[in-house]
């Protein structure tokens, strides 16, 4: 059996880390597990990690959010906002500070660092693969992430555990809780992939709901690169008739939001009754104004994203937004791993989703 749980929560994930600790405490006779730590910086911008308690023979879980833009640090007298690179560097500092004394180290990184840079298309860096190799070399036993952009990246480290967890169950529960008039059948509902990369997620949910799917194809201008990618010319729809149906668009992330709003608008124009959006990570990198405008114009009905990454306070107040809580799920993953039990029931939620749908249709 692994040793006693130890939670090292980076400042980027302080809020969710405290809630996970509280849940574990309720399950384990009031014991708390957070190990005090900090990552201070010198005035030059260089940093280090200090762990305030022993980690010897502990089962360590390091929780961080590489997408938290709210944190800053001082460098040469000026304020700098922390980037994903800064958060990842702090993670390596924490691992180094453990000094090889922990029984094992598991990294909980909901948004997989550099997960969007998962394959080469020209002479370019393969940053996600390099990150995984780094963690393996530093002695990390396993990494838990959610809805990886391309889960095949785990092939880079076949000897290090990489659990790619789906939040599909929590999305299903949130939708069915918020709306009591849904009819989850092929005549009234449809799942939509906003691009070819999202088809796996859509097929999984549509199969459990027993409904059909549709897909948008992104036509791109491959002669130019803007902000690191080829700009999208248009979204072309492939699928059946959606008139009068509730449609659910499923993707791993909302970045600026341009693509998801364009596909939602087209779905409304094609006669969709309501448009719901499931996205594991709501980055909203270009702000919320365009979403306010699209919602006011009837372009979509509700956006569901998880609390796995930083959420702006103003986002939580939007009528069009619903936050899907994953705190208990993370606590369950930690508790199960520490007890040496299988994660199958948690990482493969098909049976629980089916049960949830049966209860909903029975009116429970």
N, C-alpha and C positions, 0 to 999 in steps of 0.2 A: 504494500500500500504506500502511496506517496505520503509525504510529510504533511504537517499542518499547513492550512491555506495561509498565504500571505499576499495581500493585494498592494501593489505599487501603482498608484493612480497619478499619472502625469496631470499637470494643471489643465491641459487641454481637455481632459475628460473628467474634471473634478466633480461636476454635478452628477453625471451618471454613475461615477465610481462610488460616491457616497450612498446613492440609492441602492446599488448592488450590495454594498457592505451591509446596509440595514436589512435587506431581504435575507441575506445569508445569516445574519445575526438572529433573525426570527426563526430560521430553520434549525439553527445550531446552538440552542440554549443560551442565547444572549451574548455569545462571544463576538467580538469585532476583529476584523482581519487587516485593516489598512495599516501599512507600515509607513511611518512618516518619511517623506523624502522631498527634495527640492533640487531644482536645476538653476542655480544662480549664474549670472554672467558678469564678467569683468567689463570695465568701461570700453575696452577694445572690441567688445562683442563676443569674445571667446567665452565658452561656458564649461560647466562641470556638473556632475551629479553628486549629491550627498544623501546617503541613506542613513537614517537616524536610529535604526534598530538592526539587530542581527537577522540575517536571512539564512543562516546555516541550517541545512537540512529541511528548509521550508519548501512547500509547493507554491512557487511564485507565479502570480498572474499579473502581467503589466498591461494596464488599460490606457489607451491614448486615442486621441482624435486628430489625425493629421490634417483635417480640413477646418480646424478652428482658426478663423482669421481675427478673432477678437483680442488675442493676446499680443502684447508688445514688449519690447526691451530697449534699453538705452545703449547706443553705440556712438562713441565720440560726441556725446552730448545731444544726440538727436534720437527721436523715437522711430523705431523700426517695427513694422508689423510682422509677426511670425508666419513664415511660409510653411508648406508641407515639408520642405527640406529641413527647416529648423526643428520641426516637431520630430522628424525621423532621426535627426542627429541627437536630440535629447533621449530618444529611445535607446540608442546605442550607448549613450553615457550611463543610463540606468543599468543596462546589462553589464557594462564594464564594471560598475560599482558593486555589483553582486559578487564579482571577483571569483566566480566559479564555485561559490560555497553553497548555493541553493541546491536542493534535491533535484528540481527540474524547473525550467522556465517556460511559461506559455505566454505568448504575446496575443492580446486581444486588440486587433486593429480593424474596427468595423469597415472603414473605407480603406481598401488596399492601396497603400502608397504606390504611386505611379502605375496603378492598375490599368489606366487608359493607354499607357505606352507598353503594350503587351506583346507586340510583334514588330519585326523590321519590314519596312517596305522599300527602303533605300539604305544608304550608308548612314546609319543613325544609331544612337544608343538604345539599349534595351534595359531601361531603368528598373522595371519591376523585377526582372530576373536577377539583376545585380543585387538588389535589396534582399531578395530571398536567400541568395548565396551568402551575403554578409551575415544574416541572422543565423544561418546554419553553422557558419564558421565560428560564430561567437558562442555557440553551445545552446541555442534555443531549441527546445524539445518539439514545440508545435506552435502553430499560428492559427488563430481563429479570425476569420473575416466574414463579411456578409455580402452576398450577391456580387461576387467578383465580376468585373467587366468581362473577363474571359478566364474561366476556371482552369483552362488547360495550362495556365502558367505554372500550376503546381508541379508539372512534370520536370521543372527545373531542379527541384529538390525532392527526389523520390524517397529519400531517407529521413526527411523531416516532415512531421505531420502538418497538413494544411487542411483545416476544416472550412469549407465554403458553405455558410449557413444561409438558408432561404427564409425570409420573413413572410412568406406567402400565407401562413396560418394567421398571423397577426393582422395582415391586410384584410383577409377574408372576414375575420371577426369584427374588425373596425367597420367595414362596409355594411355588414348585416346588422350591426348594432345601430348605426346611424340611419339606416333606411329600412323601414318595415314593409314597404310595398314592392320590393323587388321580386321578380319571377325568374329564378335561375334555370331557364330552359332555352332550347335553341330557337324558340319562337319569339322570345322576348329579350334575349341578352346575347352579347357577342364580345369576345376579347380581341384586342387590336395590338399588333406589334408596330411601334413607330418606325422601326427599321429592321433590316434582316438580322441584326445582332440580337434582337430581343425575342426572336421567335421561340427559343427554347423555354423562356419563362412563360410566354403566352400559351404554348401548347400544353405545358404542365397544368396550369390553372384551368384552361378550357376543357381539358380531358376530365378533370375532377368535377367541374360544373356541368359537363355534358352539353356544351354549346360549341358553336363554330368560331373560327378565327378569321381575321383579316390582317393584312400587312401593308405598310407603306414602304416604298422603295425610294431611297434618297438618290436623286440624280445630282452628281457633283461636277464641278469644274476642275478637272485634273490638271489644267494648265497653270493654276495658281495655288499658292498656300497663304492662308490668312489665319493669324493666331494659331499657327501650328497644324492646321488641317486644311483640306480642300473645301472651299465654300460650297454650300448646297444651292443648287439651282431650283429644284422643285421636289415636292413629295408626291409620288404617284401611288394610288391605292390599288391593291390587289385583294379581291374578296367578294363576298356575296352582298345581297341587299341588306342595308342596315336601317332602312326606314322604320321608324316607330320603335326601335330597340334601344335599350340601355347598353351603352358600349363602355368597356373598361380598357383604357390604354395602360400598358405595363412596360416599365423600363427600369434600368438600374439607377439612373440619376437624372436630375434636372440641373443643367449647368446654367447657361444664360436663359434658357426657356424658349428660345425662338422656334426650335423644331417642334417641341411638344405643343406649343400654342398654335402653330400652323396646322399640324395634323388634327388637333381638336376642332379648330375652326372649319376645316374641310369636312370633318365628320358631321358637324352640325348642319352644314350646307347640304350634305347628302341625306339629311332627314333623320339623324339620330335623335332619339327622345331625350336622353341625358348622356353626358360624357363625364365619366369619372377617370381620374388619373392616379395610378399607383406608381410611386417612384421611391425606391429604397432611400436614396440620398437626395435631399433638396438643397442644392448649393445656392441657387438664386444669385449667381455671380453678377448679374446686371441689375440687381434691385428688384423691387416688387411692383413698381408702377405699371409695367406692361401686363402683369397678371391682374391687377385691379381693373385695368381698362378692358382686357379680354373678358373678364367675368361680368363686368357691367354690360358688355355687348352681347352676352349670352354665349360666349365661345366655349365655355366648359361649366360644369356644375360643382365639382369638388376635386381638390387635390389632396391625396394622402401621401405623406412621407414619414419616415421613422424619426425617432429622437436619437439615433445612433451618432449623429454629428451635430455640431453647434447649430442652434436655431436662434435667429434674431428675435428679440422680444416682440417686435411689431408683427412678425410673421404669425405668432401664436394668436394674435387678436383678429386675424382676417376671417371673414365669414366663409370664404371659399376654401379654407385650410383645415385639415384634420391631422393631428399628430398621432402617430402610431407608436405606442410605448413598448420598448424592448428591454426594459430593466430586468424584469423577472426572467425573461428568456436568457439573458446573459448570466444571471445568477444561477439558473438551472444548468447551464453549460458548465460553469465552474464547479458547482456541487457534484455533478455527475462525473466529471473528469477526476476530481479529487477522490471520489469513492471508487474509482477504477471500473465504473460501469460503462456500458456501450452508449454512444451518442445517437444511435440509429433513430430512436423515437423522437429525438429533438431535431436532427438534421434532415429527416425524411418525414415531413408532416402530412403526407397524403391521407393517411387514415384519419387523422384528427380533422383535416379539412372536410373530408366526407361526412364525418360525424357532425360537425358544425352545420353543414348544409342540411343534413337530415333533421336536426333539431329545429332549424329555421323553417323548413318546409312543413314541419309538423306543428308549427306555431308555438314552440316552447320558448 
